[in-house]
Amino acid sequence: MHVVSNTSPLLNLAIIGWLDVVHEQFGTVVCPQSVLEGFHPCDNAPGSEVLRRAQSDGWLRVVPDNNDSMQKSLLTYLDGGESAAISLALSTKADLILLDDRDARQTAIRMGIKVTGVIGLLLRAKACGRKISVKDAIIRLRDVAGFWIGDDVMRGALLAAKEMD
């Protein structure tokens, strides 16, 4: 499966120590250079070391931004990483893109790209038999990583996780 990612799913899962769920589900994940710049893996920010290790292990591949007209037009309403990730997903015919921002997700869906985000990744991991507490992961995402999740989305995720138990 060819998967492209934006910053948020990678960084937030790295911060809470759960980046391996991405590798387990997809093997290799590709992100454009501007996404790498979004998590500044050269500094000592939370999650940086985990992301550097994923790159050095070779399963997180960073490629140059397309800098094509699609990416440039998306920049009018999305940030640089989101624009680059969507452009890359389109140009490489990715099977899936990892995005959390609502506007970016809606844009990718309108363009025919299948989307999931950090909560979807946790639910997929649980569905595949990984023994995880989605509730605990969400709490850590909110409290440790500063990840914003709406109450409705959280209730839906917890209900879906409970149905898997």
Beta strands, then each sheet from edge to edge (+ up, - down):
strand 1: 3-5
strand 2: 29-32
strand 3: 60-63
strand 4: 96-98
strand 5: 115-116
sheet 1: 3+ 2+ 1+ 4+ 5+
end
